[in-house]
């Protein structure tokens, strides 16, 4: 199974997908994240918890998540890094 990234400013693909979903759709219940991204419950829970621990998402309820401003900044920075990697 993929591990959630612990390096600041670096996102694993699953982390990025979750942040992108929360950025475009707003607050989401964990079950909706699982369904929309076709992830298992364990993977979703682990990644959401890791993202919350790093301050990238806010766990506003035991199962509801929303992206923080820090999460948006990290998502944008990660997108720029991906573009730079592809062009080099």
Protein Blocks (a to p, Z undefined) as FASTA:
>chain_A
ZZddfbghiacfklmmmmmmmmmnopadfklmmmmnopafklmmmmmmmmmmnopaccfb
fkbccddfklmmmmmmmmmmmmmmmmZZ
